[in-house]
Amino acid sequence: MNKLCVSIRAVVPFAPLALLLSANAYAANDKPAAAPAASKMATKTAAPSPVGTTMAATGTTATWWGHAAFVITTPGGATIAIDPWLDNPSAPKLEHPKALDAILVTHGHFDHVGNTAELAKKTGAKVITSYELASLIGAQSSEGMNMGGTITVKDATIHVVEALHSGGFGQDKSGPKYSGPALGFVIEIAKGPTLYHAGDTDVFAGMSLIAERYHPTIAMLPIGGHFTMDPAGAALAAKMLKVKTVIPMHFGTFPALAGTPDELRAALKKDKASAKVTVLELKPGETQTLPLK
């Protein structure tokens, strides 16, 4: 991995994405790369709320904070953050959440741990992540788990599943600390959809087992490539997961994350089995009510 490095600033925590923060890709004093503009959705969906607004809690909503960061609200009143790097280059200029019930962290890289510690301290939210990473983050309320584990937060039942990725937390002279396996989360919501946040991953055969066991209806999938699957891989993942809606994530934050939602739509259309999958493309800061099925 170190062979990929070009010059990086010592203040940037170690993680695979940090390897790309070079003078040619991203400099601390440069203007961050803008997220790709949202294009027209392939299938008609509910009209999105204005960026940065909160919708009435009559259904399940998702707010995208850019990169892999989301805040989910449920009909039963649960508010759940996922991989809350809320200060990422694509993030909206909004006040951070003041109330959270849980924070889900898929793995230890800085662009997914993000603001977890400060949000947990401010809101009292329970941090749910791998056993090893929970101790490294050090939140007062945490639940260290592993693949196969299940925990309930109000009307949301959260299942911990596998991901195909690496993980390391922090930066010191000896390198990042082992932070346990990379994870994904399936969130079953009473009177709502079943969500799958894949975290950072390539497509893998176990996605068929996730479909068989948990029956997700909406998948939040990385499409940027380089460190995760690209749009073609995400299209295959959607087919294996048998989902009806895909929310693309982990693209456009840095130049290397070059995959786009339009490329995902094109890849889906190549296969008759997944041609009807809706690509629900959100703008950073946008809140959308999610379909029930």
C-alpha positions as CSV (number, residue, x, y, z in Angstrom):
1,M,0.0,0.0,0.0
2,N,2.9,2.3,0.8
3,K,4.1,2.0,-2.8
4,L,1.0,4.0,-3.8
5,C,2.1,6.9,-1.7
6,V,3.1,10.3,-3.1
7,S,3.8,13.1,-0.7
8,I,1.1,13.5,1.9
9,R,0.9,15.9,4.8
10,A,1.7,14.5,8.2
11,V,-1.5,15.9,9.6
12,V,-3.6,13.6,7.4
13,P,-4.5,10.4,9.3
14,F,-3.5,7.1,7.6
15,A,-6.1,5.5,5.5
16,P,-6.2,4.3,1.9
17,L,-7.9,7.5,0.8
18,A,-5.1,9.5,2.5
19,L,-2.7,8.0,-0.1
20,L,-4.4,10.1,-2.7
21,L,-4.1,13.5,-1.0
22,S,-1.1,14.4,-3.1
23,A,-0.1,17.7,-4.7
24,N,-1.6,16.4,-7.9
25,A,-4.9,15.1,-6.4
26,Y,-5.8,17.1,-3.3
27,A,-3.8,19.7,-1.4
28,A,-4.9,21.1,1.9
29,N,-5.0,24.6,0.5
30,D,-6.8,23.7,-2.7
31,K,-10.5,23.9,-3.3
32,P,-12.0,20.4,-2.7
33,A,-13.3,18.5,-5.7
34,A,-17.0,19.1,-6.0
35,A,-19.4,16.2,-5.9
36,P,-20.8,15.3,-9.3
37,A,-24.1,17.1,-10.0
38,A,-27.2,15.0,-9.5
39,S,-28.8,13.9,-12.7
40,K,-32.4,12.9,-13.5
41,M,-33.5,9.8,-11.7
42,A,-34.2,6.7,-13.9
43,T,-37.5,6.1,-12.2
44,K,-39.9,8.7,-10.7
45,T,-39.5,9.0,-6.9
46,A,-40.9,11.3,-4.3
47,A,-39.8,14.9,-4.7
48,P,-36.7,15.6,-2.6
49,S,-36.8,18.1,0.2
50,P,-34.7,21.3,-0.1
51,V,-31.1,20.7,0.8
52,G,-30.5,20.7,4.5
53,T,-34.1,20.5,5.6
54,T,-35.7,17.8,7.7
55,M,-38.8,16.0,6.5
56,A,-41.7,15.0,8.7
57,A,-41.2,11.7,10.4
58,T,-44.1,9.9,8.7
59,G,-41.7,7.5,6.9
60,T,-38.1,6.5,6.8
61,T,-35.8,9.3,5.6
62,A,-32.1,9.4,4.5
63,T,-29.9,12.5,4.5
64,W,-26.7,12.2,2.6
65,W,-23.7,14.1,4.0
66,G,-21.5,13.2,1.1
67,H,-19.0,10.3,0.8
68,A,-20.4,7.3,2.8
69,A,-22.1,9.4,5.5
70,F,-25.8,9.2,6.1
71,V,-28.3,10.1,8.8
72,I,-31.4,7.9,8.8
73,T,-34.7,8.6,10.6
74,T,-37.4,6.0,11.2
75,P,-41.2,6.1,11.7
76,G,-40.6,5.0,15.3
77,G,-38.3,7.9,16.1
78,A,-34.8,6.4,15.7
79,T,-32.1,8.7,14.4
80,I,-29.1,6.7,13.2
81,A,-25.8,8.1,11.7
82,I,-23.7,5.9,9.5
83,D,-20.0,6.5,8.8
84,P,-20.3,10.1,9.9
85,W,-17.4,11.9,8.3
86,L,-19.5,15.1,8.3
87,D,-16.6,17.4,7.4
88,N,-15.7,15.7,4.2
89,P,-14.9,17.8,1.1
90,S,-18.4,17.2,-0.4
91,A,-20.3,17.8,2.9
92,P,-23.0,20.4,3.1
93,K,-22.4,23.5,5.3
94,L,-24.9,22.4,7.9
95,E,-24.9,22.2,11.7
96,H,-24.1,18.7,12.8
97,P,-26.9,16.6,14.3
98,K,-27.8,17.5,17.9
99,A,-29.7,14.2,18.6
100,L,-28.7,10.7,17.6
101,D,-29.6,7.3,19.0
102,A,-26.9,5.3,17.4
103,I,-23.8,5.7,15.2
104,L,-22.8,2.8,12.9
105,V,-19.1,2.7,11.8
106,T,-18.2,0.2,9.1
107,H,-14.4,0.3,9.6
108,G,-11.5,2.2,11.0
109,H,-10.3,4.4,8.2
110,F,-10.5,8.1,8.9
111,D,-13.0,8.8,6.2
112,H,-15.6,6.6,7.9
113,V,-14.8,7.1,11.6
114,G,-15.0,10.8,10.9
115,N,-16.8,12.7,13.6
116,T,-17.9,9.7,15.5
117,A,-16.2,10.5,18.9
118,E,-17.4,14.1,19.1
119,L,-21.0,13.2,17.9
120,A,-21.2,10.4,20.5
121,K,-20.0,12.7,23.3
122,K,-22.4,15.5,22.2
123,T,-25.5,13.3,21.7
124,G,-24.9,10.3,24.0
125,A,-25.5,8.0,21.0
126,K,-24.4,4.4,21.2
127,V,-21.5,3.6,18.8
128,I,-22.0,0.3,17.0
129,T,-19.0,-1.1,15.2
130,S,-16.4,-3.9,15.4
131,Y,-15.3,-5.1,18.8
132,E,-11.7,-3.8,18.2
133,L,-12.7,-0.4,16.8
134,A,-15.2,0.3,19.6
135,S,-12.4,0.3,22.1
136,L,-10.2,2.5,19.9
137,I,-12.8,5.1,19.4
138,G,-13.4,5.1,23.1
139,A,-17.0,6.4,23.2
140,Q,-18.7,6.3,26.6
141,S,-21.6,4.2,25.2
142,S,-20.5,1.6,22.6
143,E,-21.4,-1.8,21.4
144,G,-18.5,-3.8,20.0
145,M,-19.9,-6.5,17.6
146,N,-18.9,-8.8,14.8
147,M,-20.5,-10.3,11.7
148,G,-23.6,-12.2,12.5
149,G,-24.5,-10.0,15.4
150,T,-27.9,-8.1,15.8
151,I,-28.9,-5.2,17.9
152,T,-32.1,-3.2,18.2
153,V,-32.4,0.6,18.3
154,K,-36.1,1.6,18.8
155,D,-37.9,0.3,15.6
156,A,-34.6,-0.5,13.8
157,T,-33.1,-4.0,13.9
158,I,-29.5,-3.8,12.9
159,H,-27.6,-6.8,11.5
160,V,-23.8,-6.8,11.2
161,V,-22.6,-8.4,7.9
162,E,-19.3,-8.8,6.1
163,A,-17.5,-6.5,3.7
164,L,-14.5,-7.0,1.5
165,H,-12.0,-4.3,2.6
166,S,-9.2,-3.5,5.0
167,G,-9.2,-1.5,8.2
168,G,-6.8,0.5,10.3
169,F,-7.3,3.2,12.9
170,G,-5.2,6.3,13.6
171,Q,-1.7,7.3,12.8
172,D,1.5,7.0,14.9
173,K,5.1,6.2,14.2
174,S,4.4,2.5,14.1
175,G,1.5,2.9,11.7
176,P,-2.3,2.4,12.1
177,K,-3.7,0.2,14.7
178,Y,-5.7,-3.0,13.9
179,S,-9.3,-2.0,14.0
180,G,-11.1,-5.3,13.3
181,P,-12.7,-6.4,10.1
182,A,-14.5,-4.1,7.7
183,L,-18.3,-4.5,8.1
184,G,-21.6,-3.7,6.4
185,F,-25.0,-3.1,8.1
186,V,-28.5,-4.2,7.3
187,I,-31.1,-2.1,9.0
188,E,-34.6,-3.6,9.2
189,I,-37.1,-0.9,10.0
190,A,-40.6,-1.7,11.3
191,K,-43.2,-0.2,9.0
192,G,-40.3,0.8,6.7
193,P,-37.8,-0.5,4.2
194,T,-34.8,-2.8,4.9
195,L,-31.6,-0.9,4.2
196,Y,-28.2,-2.2,3.4
197,H,-25.2,0.0,3.8
198,A,-22.3,-1.8,2.3
199,G,-19.5,0.3,3.7
200,D,-16.3,0.1,1.7
201,T,-16.3,-3.1,-0.3
202,D,-15.9,-4.8,-3.7
203,V,-18.8,-7.0,-4.9
204,F,-18.5,-10.4,-3.2
205,A,-20.4,-13.7,-3.4
206,G,-21.8,-13.3,0.2
207,M,-24.1,-10.6,-1.1
208,S,-26.3,-13.4,-2.4
209,L,-26.5,-14.7,1.2
210,I,-27.4,-11.2,2.5
211,A,-30.3,-11.1,0.0
212,E,-31.4,-14.6,1.0
213,R,-31.3,-13.9,4.8
214,Y,-32.2,-10.3,5.2
215,H,-34.1,-9.3,2.0
216,P,-32.9,-5.7,1.7
217,T,-34.9,-3.4,-0.5
218,I,-32.6,-0.4,-0.7
219,A,-28.8,-0.7,-1.0
220,M,-26.3,2.1,-0.3
221,L,-23.4,1.1,-2.5
222,P,-19.9,2.6,-3.1
223,I,-19.4,3.3,-6.8
224,G,-16.2,5.4,-7.0
225,G,-13.7,2.6,-7.7
226,H,-10.0,2.5,-6.8
227,F,-10.6,1.5,-3.1
228,T,-14.1,0.0,-3.6
229,M,-16.2,-1.4,-6.5
230,D,-16.9,0.7,-9.5
231,P,-20.2,1.3,-11.2
232,A,-20.1,-2.1,-13.0
233,G,-19.3,-3.9,-9.7
234,A,-22.2,-2.0,-8.0
235,A,-24.6,-3.0,-10.8
236,L,-23.6,-6.7,-10.2
237,A,-24.0,-6.2,-6.5
238,A,-27.5,-4.8,-7.0
239,K,-28.4,-7.9,-9.0
240,M,-27.1,-10.2,-6.4
241,L,-28.8,-8.3,-3.6
242,K,-32.1,-8.3,-5.5
243,V,-32.8,-4.7,-4.3
244,K,-35.2,-2.4,-6.1
245,T,-33.3,0.9,-5.2
246,V,-29.6,1.8,-5.1
247,I,-28.3,4.9,-3.4
248,P,-24.8,5.6,-4.8
249,M,-22.1,6.7,-2.4
250,H,-18.4,7.0,-2.0
251,F,-17.8,8.8,-5.3
252,G,-16.5,12.2,-6.3
253,T,-15.0,13.1,-2.9
254,F,-11.5,12.8,-4.4
255,P,-10.4,12.6,-8.0
256,A,-9.6,8.9,-7.8
257,L,-13.2,8.1,-6.9
258,A,-14.2,8.6,-10.5
259,G,-17.3,6.4,-10.9
260,T,-20.6,8.2,-11.4
261,P,-24.3,7.5,-10.9
262,D,-24.8,7.8,-14.7
263,E,-22.3,5.1,-15.2
264,L,-24.1,3.0,-12.7
265,R,-27.4,3.5,-14.5
266,A,-25.8,2.5,-17.8
267,A,-24.3,-0.7,-16.2
268,L,-27.7,-1.6,-14.7
269,K,-29.5,-1.2,-18.1
270,K,-27.1,-3.8,-19.7
271,D,-28.7,-6.6,-17.6
272,K,-32.4,-7.2,-18.0
273,A,-32.6,-8.6,-14.5
274,S,-31.5,-5.3,-13.0
275,A,-32.7,-2.8,-15.6
276,K,-35.7,-1.7,-13.5
277,V,-33.5,-0.9,-10.4
278,T,-34.0,2.7,-9.4
279,V,-30.8,4.8,-8.9
280,L,-31.8,7.3,-6.1
281,E,-29.1,9.9,-6.5
282,L,-28.9,12.4,-3.6
283,K,-27.1,15.7,-3.4
284,P,-25.0,16.3,-0.3
285,G,-27.4,17.7,2.4
286,E,-30.5,16.4,0.6
287,T,-33.1,14.5,2.6
288,Q,-35.3,12.0,0.8
289,T,-38.2,9.9,2.0
290,L,-37.3,6.3,1.2
291,P,-39.7,3.9,-0.6
292,L,-41.3,1.1,1.6
293,K,-40.5,-1.6,-0.9
